[in-house]
Amino acid sequence: MKKEYRSVIRTKKRIKQAFLELLDEKKEIGLISIADLAERADIAKSTFYNHYEDIYSVAEEFENELIQNLSDVLEKIEAEQTIQYEVYLRKIVDFLKSNEEIYRKAIGSSAARFFIEKLKSILSKKMFYENETLPFSLNTAERYVQIRFLTNACVDTMVDYFKGTLDPSLEEVGEIILNLLQRLQ
């Protein structure tokens, strides 16, 4: 049983790696066929169907893993009793930097907007309920709009970086955002 479990993990990892490579090449999920994916992962099509229903289920699982990995980083920060936005931002940038190739490929695709919207939503909720270091309004509606504005701006700036439309390094982008937030205080 244990060997079979490791085999499933290895196979799914190969499928996701092949998916990421094909997504980077083709830029659209709709252009990736099961046959292309199976060939790239060096598996039979039937093996693919043992694990996934279609290409979109691979994309969803991959997306959920990216979000979960980032959420795990944020939970570690919270466990350290450090909820200051400077620490959050620096740790997020460190995490993104350590996974830069994956995020660059994932965000370069046409399907990235769903991932990006999930990410914005998660970060906004965390800031809304936990962050008291920025001068947000006490009025719930105003606070929500202010946090969504800030979150969207930060995430979209990171997306621009991963798409290759910004010249500064990821660390420099993080520092620029951090300097702006410090001026808002």
TORDRENZA-860415 format. One record per residue (C-alpha): x negated, y, z negated. Coordinates in steps of 0.25 Angstrom, whole numbers. Example, Ala and Ser with C-alpha at 12.3 -4.5 7.8 and 13.67 -1.06 7.14 Angstrom:
east,north,up
-49,-18,-31 $
-55,-4,-29 $
//
This chain:
east,north,up
0,0,0 $
-11,10,-4 $
-18,7,9 $
-6,9,17 $
-3,23,10 $
-17,28,14 $
-15,23,28 $
-2,32,28 $
-10,44,23 $
-21,42,33 $
-11,41,45 $
-3,53,40 $
-16,61,39 $
-20,57,53 $
-6,61,58 $
-7,74,52 $
-21,77,56 $
-17,73,71 $
-4,82,69 $
-13,94,65 $
-23,92,76 $
-12,91,86 $
-5,103,80 $
-17,111,81 $
-19,107,96 $
-4,108,101 $
0,119,91 $
15,114,91 $
21,102,84 $
30,100,96 $
18,97,105 $
13,86,96 $
18,72,100 $
18,60,91 $
10,53,101 $
-1,64,101 $
-1,64,86 $
-2,48,85 $
-13,48,95 $
-21,59,87 $
-19,52,74 $
-23,39,80 $
-10,32,76 $
2,25,83 $
15,33,85 $
22,23,76 $
12,26,65 $
16,41,66 $
30,38,65 $
28,29,53 $
24,42,46 $
31,54,53 $
44,56,60 $
38,66,70 $
28,77,72 $
36,86,64 $
36,77,52 $
20,77,52 $
21,92,53 $
30,94,41 $
21,84,33 $
9,92,37 $
15,105,34 $
20,100,20 $
6,95,17 $
0,109,20 $
11,116,11 $
9,106,0 $
-6,107,0 $
-5,122,-1 $
6,121,-12 $
-4,112,-20 $
-14,123,-19 $
-4,133,-25 $
0,123,-36 $
-15,122,-40 $
-16,137,-41 $
-3,137,-49 $
-8,126,-58 $
-21,134,-61 $
-11,145,-67 $
-17,155,-56 $
-5,161,-49 $
-12,174,-44 $
-10,177,-29 $
-25,178,-27 $
-28,164,-32 $
-16,159,-24 $
-21,166,-11 $
-36,161,-13 $
-32,147,-16 $
-23,147,-4 $
-33,152,5 $
-43,142,0 $
-33,131,3 $
-30,136,17 $
-45,137,20 $
-47,123,15 $
-36,118,25 $
-39,128,36 $
-39,119,47 $
-26,112,44 $
-19,125,42 $
-25,132,54 $
-20,120,63 $
-6,119,56 $
-3,134,56 $
-8,135,71 $
4,127,75 $
18,131,79 $
24,123,68 $
16,131,57 $
28,141,55 $
35,131,46 $
23,128,38 $
20,143,36 $
35,146,32 $
34,135,21 $
20,140,16 $
26,154,15 $
38,149,8 $
30,141,-2 $
20,153,-5 $
32,163,-6 $
39,154,-17 $
26,152,-24 $
23,167,-24 $
38,171,-28 $
38,162,-40 $
24,162,-45 $
16,175,-41 $
17,187,-50 $
4,193,-47 $
9,201,-34 $
18,213,-36 $
31,207,-31 $
44,212,-34 $
52,206,-45 $
65,207,-37 $
66,193,-31 $
70,197,-17 $
59,207,-16 $
49,197,-22 $
53,187,-12 $
51,196,0 $
38,201,-5 $
32,187,-7 $
37,182,6 $
31,194,13 $
17,192,6 $
18,177,8 $
21,178,23 $
10,188,25 $
0,179,18 $
4,166,25 $
5,172,39 $
-9,178,37 $
-14,165,34 $
-7,159,46 $
-13,169,55 $
-27,165,49 $
-24,150,52 $
-19,154,66 $
-32,161,68 $
-27,175,70 $
-34,181,58 $
-49,184,59 $
-53,183,44 $
-56,170,37 $
-45,163,28 $
-52,168,16 $
-53,182,21 $
-38,182,25 $
-35,177,10 $
-43,189,4 $
-36,199,13 $
-23,194,9 $
-28,194,-6 $
-33,208,-5 $
-19,213,1 $
-12,206,-11 $
-21,212,-21 $
-17,226,-15 $
-3,223,-17 $
-4,221,-32 $
//
